[in-house]
Amino acid sequence: MQTSIPYKVTAIILASGQGLRYGSPKSEASIDGKLFSQKISGSLLEAGIRDIVLADAEETASPLDTLRVAVSKLYAKPDFYLIFPVDHPFVSSETISILLASAYENPDCVIKPEFRGSRGHPIIIPSALDIFAEAEAGLREIIRHSGIATVIVPVDDAGIMQNLNYPQDTE
């Protein structure tokens, strides 16, 4: 299901972790011969997103620092950033399309998916959110203190909750 894209969206796949529990960096992990990032990119492309950035800053960087580095390297500022941790490769393109539709209806809000009462990933943030604001606890703290509303979007996709921490999680 491809959504018409009325706004510019940049998807940022966060792939800088060391993957200590996984046994190797998750940016190098694969499912059925495809890297996690390739699987995610396929879903993003199916949903109509063409601007995709693989953010693989230093392995010791926090997710927020990795996001900041990726954003600072962009040539043009989009309307939204779709923040996608590399260890969530099972999110469907339909879910991405549903989140995008919600972002287009609520362009000044943070969009978070929810499956059976639990929130997951990816999230969409408006570029108006100052991700360079002081924060000790990461992006969640920035969002909380920003005053920007959050829209919770129910989805029927367990993939938003499937954080692959161990190799056996892919089975």
N, C-alpha and C positions, 0 to 999 in steps of 0.2 A: 504494500500500500504506500504509494508515494504522495506526499503532501505538497500542495502548491506552496512555494517558499516566498512569502511577501516581504520577508525581512532577511537580512544577511546574518547567517548563522555560521560560526566557526566551532567545529567539534575539536576538543582537545582531549586526546587520549593520554592520561597520566600513566607513565611507564618508567618511573625512576627507582622503584623500590629494589632492594637487594634480594627479596624473596627468600629470607632466611628459613621460614617454615616450609616453603615450597622446595627448597634445596637448590634453587638457581633463580636468577632474576626472572620475574614473570614476563618481562618483555621478550624473553627468549623461549618461553613455554609455548607449547602447541597442543592442538586438538585435531585429530584426524589429518595431520600433516600441515595444518595451517596455524601460524602464530596467532596468539590471542588477538593482537592488534589487527591482523588481517581479517579475522572473523568479525571483529567490531567494525572495521572499515567497510566490509561488505554490507552489514546491516545499515550503517549510516548512508551508504550510497543508495541502497534500496529505498530508504526513506527520503531521498532527494538531497541529502547534504553532500556537497562537493568540496567544501573547504575543511579539510581534515588535517590536524597537526598531531604528530606523535611527539609528545613531550617526554624526552628521556634525559633530563638533566643529570647531574651527578647522582650516583646511586645513594649517596647519603642525604640528598636533599629531601625536605619534607614535601608532601603533596602540594601544599600552598606555595612553597618556593618554586617547585617545578612549574606550577600554573603561572606564577608571576614571570618566570623566565620565558615561557612560551608566549604569553601575551605581549611582553616587551619586544619580542622579535617580529610580531605581525606588522605587515606593511599598512594594512587598513583596519580600522576598528569596526568590528561587526556590531549588529544590534544585540546579539545574544552570543553567549558561550555555552556550548553543551559540554559539560565536564563529565568525562567517561573514564573511570578507573580501568586499567588494562585487565584487572582480574575479575571483570564482570562480562565475559564474552558471550554469555547466553541470552542477553537482552535482544528481543526481536525487533525487526524493523517496524512492525506494527506499533509496538510500544513507543518507539522513538517518534513515529508520526503522531501518536496521541499526545505525547509531551509537547511536540512542536505546535500542534493545534492549540493547546492550552496556552503556550507562550504567546502565540499570535493574538489570542483573545485577551491576554493579561500581560501586555508588553512591559509593564513596570514592576513585574513580580518575579520572584524566584519560583521555579517550578520543580516540585519533587514528586517522584512516583511512590505509590503505596500499594503493596500487595497484601491482602488479608490483614490489614491493620499495622503492617510494618513498612517503614520507609526504606528505600534503597537507592540505587544508582541506575542510570546517570541523572544528573540534575541540570537544569538550565538556569543560567543567571543572566540578567540584563547587563549590558556593558556599562551601564550607569553605576553599577555596584563598584565601589572603590576597593578592589582586591589588594591594593597596596597599603591599606589602612593598617595601623598597628594591631597586632593580634598575637597573643601567646598560644591560643588554642586552635588556630587555623581558620579555614574558610567558614566553618559553622559559626564561630564567634563573630567574624566580620558581618555575616548575614544577620545574626541576632541583634547586633548593635547598629545596623545600618538604617533601620526604620523602614526598609523595603518589605512589603508584604510577601508572604509565602503562600502559594497555592498548592494544595496536596491533590494529586491526580490518581484516583484509583485505577489500577491496571490489573489485568488478568495474566500476569507474566511473572512466574517465580524467578526468572532470570535476573530481575532487579535485585534479588536477595542473594544470589549465588556468587559469593566472594570466594574465589578459588585460592585457598590457603595451603593446600597440600596436593601433591600429584594425584592422589586417589579421588580428590573432589571432581576430577574430570570424567570419572567413570560413571 
